[in-house]
């Protein structure tokens, strides 16, 4: 497949050769660092503050929710600023180079709160640190995703770029999970569940922060060679202002296909917020696995993400992105709930049975594959939406497109995270609980919420995604129209 190179003035030039694998990897690896930081936050922070420090579950969940709100509203502003930036480092890289150090510092603050603050000040510390981390990550991640949408104009190669980006999220999340559960949160006589031991959180956070810092700088550095061929902000583009920002957001929301993608994301993020917040509770308390066994879920995630990396571009070529989005959304809703549903139906192995973990890993492989295919497909589709908007408004707005989507995602995930914290309160889940010593009725209610109940908004998302309608044929016609527009501009006499 070929993409269209961008000339220094931001207009498409001659057909470019396929992107090198090096470029795809250098772009994608930035998401590995994002995942190291945000996976650690979503997986360990609630457990750390609730079960290790003793902060009430609803306060811990509220802190995470507040961070999503602040971060979500910051993202479109960052996106609009990025779209309008003119510098010798292009539109995206100035932000990507500025963000890594603050990200590392805020990450360290999250897992190392001062002692003896009390619930109120601990909540303030947690909230401020998480808000800082998420906003700083947005300074990198929003321009980074926009960069991915700009690297190629090919319908299929865009999917390949986003497939490597998605696979890199697996690398980051799996690597930090395996390292954390293997080397830091090991079982001890005093703490049979290593995640409940407060001592490893300092060295763990130091390693994660240093890794994030190095990888983010690496992604920015090794993609800088693409700057000359990327679109630039037009010379006559007005500078950023509140009015121009609202105009930018209005332009992307005027696109029908974009709105359907947002609607599907809204339902999807609600499900993801609850599940992400409570996954470790399910593994530790519902299934009763020690921390060391939880790392074997990485096998299932590896199978799922590798399958998505290889299959998604092929599925797009065969069926188009719309059909792939719909059916992967169904799988993403159903597969994670299968194990719990089978357990309640009496068709799953009992807790402690050696066959239980391999079975759940196999189910996890299907779950991860569906989620990865869905994410790749939507991210690739957003680049196609950017083409539509260029025809309508004469400006490429990948930054605003990806970041406005992130705003809706984070607002909804904030609600999901808050629900996760409230669920712990509603089912009366005890603080500093010990596995094997929690009322079985509470454990069953935990499984009910994370399984069948959380599945419902995911199924709704599949129905909403069905409203997206851009086909491969539509995309080709849009690219042809863009080429015509740029040719007309190039041949027009200069303004007097």
C-alpha positions as CSV (number, residue, x, y, z in Angstrom):
1,X,0.0,0.0,0.0
2,X,1.1,3.5,-0.6
3,X,0.4,6.7,1.3
4,X,0.5,10.3,0.2
5,X,3.4,12.3,1.4
6,X,2.9,15.7,2.8
7,X,5.0,18.6,1.3
8,X,6.4,21.3,3.6
9,X,3.4,23.5,3.0
10,X,1.1,20.8,4.2
11,X,-0.4,19.8,0.9
12,X,-0.3,16.2,-0.5
13,X,2.6,15.6,-2.8
14,X,3.5,12.6,-4.9
15,X,2.5,9.1,-3.9
16,X,5.0,8.0,-1.2
17,X,6.4,4.5,-0.6
18,X,5.0,2.4,2.2
19,X,6.1,3.5,5.7
20,X,9.1,1.7,7.0
21,X,8.6,-0.7,9.9
22,X,11.0,1.4,11.9
23,X,8.7,4.4,11.6
24,X,5.6,2.4,12.6
25,X,7.5,1.0,15.7
26,X,8.9,4.3,16.7
27,X,5.4,5.8,16.6
28,X,3.7,2.9,18.3
29,X,6.2,2.6,21.2
30,X,4.9,5.9,22.6
31,X,1.7,4.2,23.5
32,X,3.7,1.5,25.4
33,X,4.9,4.2,27.7
34,X,1.4,5.7,28.1
35,X,0.2,2.2,29.0
36,X,2.9,1.7,31.6
37,X,1.8,4.8,33.4
38,X,-2.0,4.6,32.9
39,X,-2.3,0.8,33.3
40,X,-0.4,1.1,36.6
41,X,-2.8,3.9,37.6
42,X,-6.0,2.0,36.6
43,X,-4.9,-1.4,37.9
44,X,-3.0,-0.6,41.1
45,X,-3.9,2.9,42.3
46,X,-7.5,2.2,43.6
47,X,-6.3,-1.0,45.3
48,X,-3.3,0.8,46.8
49,X,-5.3,3.7,48.2
50,X,-8.3,1.6,49.3
51,X,-6.8,-1.6,50.5
52,X,-3.2,-0.6,51.5
53,X,-3.6,3.0,52.7
54,X,-7.2,2.6,53.9
55,X,-8.9,5.4,51.9
56,X,-12.6,4.7,51.6
57,X,-13.5,3.1,48.2
58,X,-15.9,5.9,47.2
59,X,-13.2,8.6,47.8
60,X,-10.6,6.7,45.9
61,X,-13.0,6.2,43.0
62,X,-14.0,9.8,43.1
63,X,-10.4,10.9,42.8
64,X,-9.9,8.9,39.7
65,X,-13.2,10.2,38.3
66,X,-12.2,13.8,38.9
67,X,-9.0,13.3,37.0
68,X,-10.8,12.0,34.0
69,X,-12.9,15.2,33.9
70,X,-10.0,17.6,34.1
71,X,-8.0,15.5,31.6
72,X,-10.9,15.1,29.2
73,X,-11.5,18.9,28.9
74,X,-7.7,19.6,28.6
75,X,-7.4,17.2,25.6
76,X,-9.4,19.1,23.0
77,X,-7.5,22.3,24.0
78,X,-4.2,20.5,23.5
79,X,-5.5,19.1,20.2
80,X,-6.5,22.5,18.9
81,X,-3.2,24.1,20.0
82,X,-1.3,21.2,18.3
83,X,-3.3,21.6,15.0
84,X,-2.4,25.3,14.9
85,X,1.2,25.1,16.0
86,X,3.9,26.3,13.5
87,X,7.5,25.5,14.4
88,X,10.6,24.0,12.9
89,X,9.6,20.8,14.8
90,X,6.2,20.7,13.1
91,X,2.8,20.6,14.8
92,X,3.2,17.5,17.1
93,X,6.7,17.1,18.3
94,X,7.1,20.2,20.5
95,X,4.4,18.8,22.8
96,X,5.8,15.3,22.6
97,X,9.2,16.5,23.8
98,X,7.8,18.7,26.6
99,X,5.6,16.1,28.3
100,X,7.8,13.2,29.6
101,X,9.5,14.8,32.7
102,X,6.2,16.1,34.2
103,X,4.6,12.7,33.5
104,X,7.3,10.8,35.4
105,X,7.2,13.2,38.4
106,X,3.4,13.0,38.8
107,X,3.5,9.2,38.5
108,X,6.0,9.1,41.4
109,X,3.7,11.3,43.5
110,X,0.7,9.0,43.0
111,X,2.3,6.0,44.6
112,X,4.3,7.9,47.3
113,X,1.9,10.0,49.3
114,X,3.1,11.6,52.5
115,X,2.3,9.6,55.6
116,X,-0.3,10.6,58.2
117,X,-2.4,12.9,56.1
118,X,-5.8,11.5,57.0
119,X,-8.6,10.7,54.6
120,X,-9.3,14.3,53.5
121,X,-5.7,15.3,52.6
122,X,-4.9,11.9,51.2
123,X,-7.9,12.3,48.9
124,X,-6.6,15.8,47.8
125,X,-3.0,14.4,47.2
126,X,-4.3,11.5,45.2
127,X,-6.7,13.7,43.2
128,X,-4.1,16.4,42.4
129,X,-1.4,13.8,41.4
130,X,-3.7,11.8,39.2
131,X,-5.0,15.0,37.5
132,X,-1.4,16.1,36.9
133,X,-0.5,12.8,35.4
134,X,-3.4,12.6,33.1
135,X,-3.1,16.2,31.8
136,X,0.6,15.8,31.3
137,X,0.0,12.5,29.5
138,X,-2.5,14.3,27.3
139,X,0.2,16.8,26.3
140,X,2.1,13.9,24.8
141,X,-0.7,11.5,23.8
142,X,-3.0,13.8,21.9
143,X,-0.4,15.1,19.4
144,X,1.0,11.6,19.3
145,X,-2.3,10.1,18.1
146,X,-2.7,12.9,15.7
147,X,0.8,12.1,14.3
148,X,-0.4,8.5,13.7
149,X,-3.4,9.8,11.7
150,X,-1.0,11.9,9.5
151,X,1.7,9.3,8.8
152,X,-0.3,7.7,5.9
153,X,-3.3,8.5,3.7
154,X,-3.8,4.9,2.7
155,X,-7.1,3.2,3.8
156,X,-5.2,0.0,4.9
157,X,-1.8,1.4,5.9
158,X,-3.6,3.6,8.4
159,X,-4.9,0.4,10.0
160,X,-1.3,-1.0,10.0
161,X,0.0,2.1,11.8
162,X,-2.7,1.9,14.4
163,X,-2.3,-1.8,14.7
164,X,1.4,-1.3,15.8
165,X,0.3,1.4,18.1
166,X,-2.3,-0.9,19.7
167,X,0.2,-3.7,19.9
168,X,2.6,-1.4,21.7
169,X,-0.1,-0.8,24.3
170,X,0.0,-4.5,25.0
171,X,3.8,-4.5,25.3
172,X,3.7,-1.7,27.8
173,X,0.8,-3.0,29.9
174,X,2.0,-6.6,29.8
175,X,5.6,-5.8,30.6
176,X,4.7,-3.6,33.6
177,X,2.2,-6.2,34.8
178,X,4.7,-9.1,34.6
179,X,7.5,-7.1,36.2
180,X,5.2,-5.8,38.9
181,X,3.7,-9.2,39.8
182,X,7.0,-11.2,39.4
183,X,9.6,-9.0,41.0
184,X,7.8,-6.5,43.2
185,X,4.5,-7.8,44.6
186,X,5.6,-11.3,45.4
187,X,3.9,-13.3,48.2
188,X,5.5,-13.1,51.6
189,X,4.5,-14.8,54.9
190,X,3.1,-11.5,56.2
191,X,1.4,-10.7,52.8
192,X,0.2,-13.8,50.9
193,X,-1.3,-11.4,48.4
194,X,1.7,-9.3,47.4
195,X,-0.4,-6.4,46.0
196,X,-1.5,-5.7,49.6
197,X,2.1,-5.2,50.8
198,X,2.9,-1.4,51.0
199,X,6.7,-1.8,50.8
200,X,7.1,-2.6,47.0
201,X,5.2,0.4,45.8
202,X,8.1,2.8,46.0
203,X,10.6,0.8,44.0
204,X,7.9,-0.2,41.6
205,X,6.9,3.4,40.9
206,X,10.6,4.4,40.4
207,X,11.1,1.8,37.7
208,X,7.8,2.6,36.0
209,X,8.4,6.3,36.0
210,X,12.0,5.9,34.6
211,X,10.7,3.5,31.9
212,X,7.9,5.9,30.9
213,X,10.3,8.8,30.7
214,X,12.8,7.0,28.5
215,X,10.3,5.5,26.1
216,X,8.3,8.7,25.6
217,X,11.5,10.6,24.7
218,X,12.5,7.7,22.4
219,X,9.2,7.8,20.5
220,X,9.5,11.6,19.9
221,X,13.1,11.4,18.9
222,X,12.8,8.5,16.4
223,X,9.8,10.0,14.6
224,X,11.3,13.4,14.2
225,X,12.6,12.4,10.7
226,X,8.9,12.4,9.6
227,X,8.4,16.1,10.4
228,X,9.3,17.4,6.9
229,X,6.6,15.2,5.2
230,X,3.8,15.9,7.6
231,X,1.0,18.5,7.0
232,X,1.7,21.9,8.5
233,X,-0.7,24.6,9.8
234,X,-1.6,27.0,6.9
235,X,0.0,30.4,7.0
236,X,-3.4,32.1,7.2
237,X,-4.7,30.0,10.0
238,X,-5.9,32.2,12.9
239,X,-4.0,31.7,16.2
240,X,-5.6,29.7,19.0
241,X,-8.3,31.5,20.9
242,X,-11.5,30.4,22.7
243,X,-13.6,31.3,19.6
244,X,-11.3,29.3,17.3
245,X,-11.2,26.4,19.7
246,X,-15.0,26.3,19.8
247,X,-15.1,26.6,16.0
248,X,-12.7,23.6,15.8
249,X,-14.8,21.4,18.0
250,X,-17.9,22.5,16.1
251,X,-16.4,21.4,12.9
252,X,-15.6,17.9,14.1
253,X,-19.0,17.5,15.7
254,X,-20.7,18.5,12.4
255,X,-19.4,15.2,10.9
256,X,-22.2,12.6,11.2
257,X,-19.7,9.7,11.1
258,X,-17.7,11.2,13.9
259,X,-20.8,11.6,16.0
260,X,-21.7,7.9,15.7
261,X,-18.2,6.9,16.6
262,X,-18.5,9.2,19.7
263,X,-21.9,7.7,20.6
264,X,-20.5,4.2,20.4
265,X,-17.5,5.2,22.5
266,X,-19.8,6.7,25.2
267,X,-21.3,3.3,25.9
268,X,-18.1,1.4,25.5
269,X,-16.2,3.6,27.9
270,X,-18.8,3.2,30.6
271,X,-18.3,-0.5,30.5
272,X,-14.5,-0.1,30.4
273,X,-14.4,2.2,33.3
274,X,-16.2,-0.3,35.6
275,X,-14.1,-3.2,34.4
276,X,-10.8,-1.5,34.5
277,X,-11.4,-0.3,38.0
278,X,-12.4,-3.7,39.4
279,X,-10.4,-6.2,37.4
280,X,-7.9,-6.9,40.1
281,X,-10.7,-7.3,42.7
282,X,-12.2,-10.0,40.5
283,X,-8.9,-11.9,40.0
284,X,-7.9,-11.5,43.6
285,X,-11.3,-12.0,45.4
286,X,-13.8,-13.5,43.0
287,X,-11.5,-16.1,41.5
288,X,-9.1,-16.3,44.5
289,X,-5.9,-16.2,42.5
290,X,-2.7,-15.1,44.3
291,X,-0.9,-12.1,42.7
292,X,1.7,-14.3,41.1
293,X,-0.9,-16.3,39.1
294,X,-2.5,-13.1,37.7
295,X,0.5,-12.5,35.6
296,X,-0.4,-15.5,33.4
297,X,-3.2,-13.5,32.0
298,X,-0.4,-12.0,29.9
299,X,-0.5,-15.2,27.8
300,X,-4.1,-14.5,26.8
301,X,-3.4,-10.9,26.1
302,X,-0.4,-11.8,23.9
303,X,-2.5,-14.1,21.8
304,X,-5.3,-11.6,21.5
305,X,-3.1,-8.6,20.6
306,X,-0.9,-10.5,18.1
307,X,-4.1,-11.8,16.5
308,X,-5.4,-8.2,16.2
309,X,-2.1,-6.9,14.9
310,X,-2.1,-9.4,12.0
311,X,-5.8,-9.8,11.3
312,X,-7.2,-6.2,11.6
313,X,-5.8,-4.8,8.3
314,X,-6.8,-8.0,6.5
315,X,-10.3,-7.8,7.9
316,X,-10.6,-4.1,6.8
317,X,-9.6,-5.1,3.3
318,X,-12.1,-7.9,3.3
319,X,-15.1,-6.5,5.0
320,X,-14.4,-2.8,5.5
321,X,-14.0,-1.0,8.8
322,X,-17.7,-0.5,9.7
323,X,-18.5,-4.3,9.9
324,X,-15.3,-5.0,11.8
325,X,-16.1,-2.2,14.3
326,X,-19.6,-3.6,14.9
327,X,-18.7,-7.2,15.5
328,X,-15.6,-6.5,17.5
329,X,-17.7,-4.3,19.8
330,X,-20.0,-7.2,20.4
331,X,-17.1,-9.5,21.2
332,X,-15.5,-6.9,23.4
333,X,-18.7,-6.7,25.5
334,X,-19.5,-10.4,25.7
335,X,-16.1,-12.3,26.0
336,X,-14.9,-10.7,29.3
337,X,-18.2,-11.7,31.0
338,X,-18.2,-15.3,29.8
339,X,-16.2,-16.8,32.6
340,X,-18.4,-15.2,35.3
341,X,-21.7,-16.0,33.5
342,X,-20.6,-19.7,33.2
343,X,-19.7,-19.7,36.9
344,X,-23.1,-18.5,37.9
345,X,-24.7,-21.1,35.6
346,X,-22.7,-23.9,37.2
347,X,-20.8,-24.6,34.0
348,X,-17.3,-23.3,35.1
349,X,-14.6,-25.0,37.1
350,X,-14.7,-24.4,40.8
351,X,-12.3,-22.0,42.5
352,X,-9.0,-23.8,43.1
353,X,-9.4,-26.2,40.2
354,X,-6.1,-26.2,38.2
355,X,-8.2,-26.1,35.0
356,X,-9.8,-22.8,36.0
357,X,-6.8,-20.5,35.2
358,X,-6.1,-21.9,31.7
359,X,-9.8,-21.6,30.8
360,X,-10.0,-18.0,31.9
361,X,-6.8,-17.3,30.0
362,X,-8.3,-18.7,26.8
363,X,-11.4,-16.5,27.4
364,X,-9.1,-13.5,28.0
365,X,-7.4,-14.1,24.6
366,X,-10.7,-13.7,22.8
367,X,-11.5,-10.7,24.9
368,X,-8.3,-9.0,24.2
369,X,-8.4,-9.8,20.5
370,X,-11.9,-8.2,20.2
371,X,-11.0,-5.1,22.1
372,X,-7.8,-4.6,20.2
373,X,-9.5,-5.1,16.8
374,X,-12.1,-2.5,17.9
375,X,-9.5,0.0,19.0
376,X,-7.4,-0.3,15.9
377,X,-10.5,0.0,13.7
378,X,-11.9,3.1,15.3
379,X,-8.5,4.8,15.4
380,X,-8.0,4.1,11.7
381,X,-11.6,5.3,10.9
382,X,-10.9,8.6,12.7
383,X,-8.1,9.3,10.1
384,X,-10.7,8.7,7.4
385,X,-13.0,11.2,9.1
386,X,-10.2,13.7,9.1
387,X,-10.1,13.4,5.3
388,X,-13.9,14.1,5.1
389,X,-13.4,17.2,7.3
390,X,-10.5,18.5,5.1
391,X,-12.8,18.5,2.1
392,X,-15.5,20.4,4.1
393,X,-13.4,22.8,6.0
394,X,-10.0,23.0,4.2
395,X,-8.0,22.1,7.4
396,X,-6.6,18.8,8.7
397,X,-7.7,18.5,12.4
398,X,-6.4,15.2,13.6
399,X,-5.5,16.8,16.9
400,X,-9.1,18.0,17.6
401,X,-10.6,14.8,16.2
402,X,-8.7,12.4,18.4
403,X,-8.8,14.7,21.5
404,X,-12.5,15.4,21.4
405,X,-13.0,11.7,21.2
406,X,-10.7,11.4,24.2
407,X,-12.8,14.0,26.1
408,X,-16.0,12.0,25.7
409,X,-14.2,8.8,26.5
410,X,-12.7,10.2,29.7
411,X,-15.9,11.8,30.9
412,X,-17.6,8.5,30.5
413,X,-14.8,6.4,31.9
414,X,-14.8,8.8,34.8
415,X,-18.4,7.8,35.4
416,X,-17.4,4.2,35.1
417,X,-14.5,4.6,37.5
418,X,-16.8,6.3,40.0
419,X,-19.4,3.5,39.6
420,X,-16.6,1.0,40.2
421,X,-15.8,2.8,43.5
422,X,-19.5,3.1,44.4
423,X,-20.1,-0.6,43.6
424,X,-17.6,-1.5,46.3
425,X,-19.7,0.6,48.7
426,X,-23.0,-0.7,47.4
427,X,-22.0,-4.3,47.9
428,X,-20.4,-3.5,51.3
429,X,-17.0,-4.7,50.2
430,X,-14.7,-4.3,53.3
431,X,-11.6,-2.2,53.3
432,X,-8.3,-3.9,53.8
433,X,-10.0,-7.2,53.0
434,X,-8.2,-10.5,53.1
435,X,-8.9,-13.0,50.3
436,X,-10.9,-16.0,51.6
437,X,-12.3,-14.0,54.5
438,X,-15.0,-12.0,52.6
439,X,-18.7,-12.9,52.8
440,X,-19.4,-15.2,49.7
441,X,-22.6,-13.2,49.0
442,X,-20.5,-10.0,48.6
443,X,-18.1,-11.9,46.3
444,X,-21.1,-13.0,44.2
445,X,-22.4,-9.5,43.9
446,X,-19.0,-8.4,42.8
447,X,-19.0,-10.9,40.0
448,X,-22.6,-9.9,39.0
449,X,-21.6,-6.3,38.5
450,X,-18.3,-6.9,36.7
451,X,-19.8,-9.6,34.4
452,X,-23.4,-9.5,33.2
453,X,-24.2,-5.9,34.3
454,X,-21.1,-4.4,32.8
455,X,-21.7,-6.2,29.5
456,X,-24.9,-4.2,28.8
457,X,-23.4,-0.8,27.8
458,X,-20.9,-2.7,25.6
459,X,-23.7,-4.3,23.6
460,X,-25.3,-0.9,23.2
461,X,-22.0,0.5,21.8
462,X,-22.2,-2.1,19.0
463,X,-25.6,-0.7,18.0
464,X,-24.4,2.8,18.0
465,X,-21.2,2.1,16.0
466,X,-23.5,0.8,13.3
467,X,-24.3,4.4,12.4
468,X,-20.7,4.9,11.0
469,X,-20.9,4.6,7.2
470,X,-17.5,5.4,5.5
471,X,-16.6,2.6,3.1
472,X,-13.3,2.0,1.2
473,X,-15.0,3.4,-1.9
474,X,-16.0,6.5,0.0
475,X,-12.5,7.0,1.2
476,X,-11.0,6.7,-2.3
477,X,-13.5,9.3,-3.6
478,X,-12.6,11.7,-0.7
479,X,-8.9,11.3,-1.3
480,X,-9.4,12.1,-5.0
481,X,-11.4,15.2,-4.1
482,X,-8.6,16.3,-1.7
483,X,-6.1,15.9,-4.6
484,X,-8.3,18.0,-6.9
485,X,-8.7,20.8,-4.3
486,X,-4.9,21.0,-3.7
487,X,-4.2,20.9,-7.4
488,X,-6.7,23.8,-7.9
489,X,-5.0,25.8,-5.1
490,X,-1.6,25.2,-6.5
491,X,-2.6,26.4,-10.0
492,X,-4.5,29.5,-8.7
493,X,-2.7,32.9,-9.2
494,X,-1.2,34.3,-6.0
495,X,-3.4,36.8,-4.1
496,X,-2.6,40.4,-4.7
